[in-house]
Amino acid sequence: MQMTFAGRELDMGRCHVMGIVNVTPDSFSDGGRYNSVELAVQRAREMVADGAAFVDVGGESTRPGAAPVSEQEELDRVCPVVEAIARDVDTVISVDTSTPSVIRETARLGAGLVNDVRALEREGAVDAAVEAGLPVCLMHMKGAPGTMQQNPEYRHVVRDVATYLMDRVRVCEAAGIPAENILLDPGFGFGKTLEHNLQLLATLEQLRVLGYPLLVGMSRKTMLGQITGREVSERLPASLAVATISVLKGASVIRVHDVRETVDAVRVVEAMQAQGY
Ligand SMILES: Nc1nc2[nH]c(S[C@@H](C(=O)O)c3ccccc3)nc2c(=O)[nH]1
């Protein structure tokens, strides 16, 4: 199952690692604009050298309670970074955005994937994605980042998430996004309790049978802290465990902070799977 990202073809039958490059000001100590672009490019280089097939650039902090970012601020943060990485690094640039103008502008600057935690629900986002002509990742989020973790409830989380994602697929395909350009993501931690997250992980292969490659992101997330009691900086072992489980259950893209370590975990799973059992 090949997918082409701005000219770069990847086999979605295999598992690829996506490194997270955060460009929100709180992710760079010095906060300087130039420095943050250079630091982001350097970070992208390191992650590609460590085996990342994608780098994910996001300018909106979806942290619960985070102040909403203006469209211009998001453009100012993300565009220079996408342009610099496209110029200097041989990789697929994923842009973590819900904003139509950011989708359009970053596609023009060399982005290869639209990664929208709001599944292109914002006004104009589907049209922008159609015009961009790029693959899109449609992720499930219940509610909004500021309030989504306040007592999220589902009738049946696995069925509800699958139903939502298939609705978004229908809208996107009807608008002109080809089925072969769509990835799905259950949105771990986005309006889910620990039990919801674990049920979605345990049944990930059920989402896979919808017929679209899966992207998952659990790296260092709160769900792992809830299970292990570890702080964010101590969640690499748990992150590797859920990455391994995800590969075994058919995920095609794993979105992580720790690329080098995750690439090794993926290689172990794929070495076993290569035995044909
Ligand atoms: N497709 C896809 N995109 C994503 N962007 C993110 S931001 C998240 C994080 O912890 O990285 C996060 C959530 C809340 C606050 C800060 C950061 N998570 C995903 C994911 O799970 N899937």
The ligand as a Gaussian input file, in Angstrom:
#p B3LYP/6-31G(d) Opt

LIG

0 1
 N       -2.047000      12.670000      14.536000
 C       -1.769000      13.036000      15.798000
 N       -1.314000      14.283000      16.048000
 C       -1.061000      14.605000      17.334000
 N       -0.640000      15.784000      17.865000
 C       -0.574000      15.597000      19.202000
 S       -0.173000      16.871000      20.310000
 C       -0.168000      16.044000      21.857000
 C        1.132000      15.350000      22.137000
 O        1.234000      14.843000      23.277000
 O        2.017000      15.317000      21.281000
 C       -0.413000      17.049000      22.889000
 C       -1.652000      17.059000      23.495000
 C       -1.928000      18.001000      24.458000
 C       -0.963000      18.935000      24.796000
 C        0.291000      18.915000      24.148000
 C        0.576000      17.968000      23.204000
 N       -0.909000      14.341000      19.560000
 C       -1.237000      13.715000      18.381000
 C       -1.720000      12.390000      18.110000
 O       -1.927000      11.535000      18.999000
 N       -1.960000      12.106000      16.781000

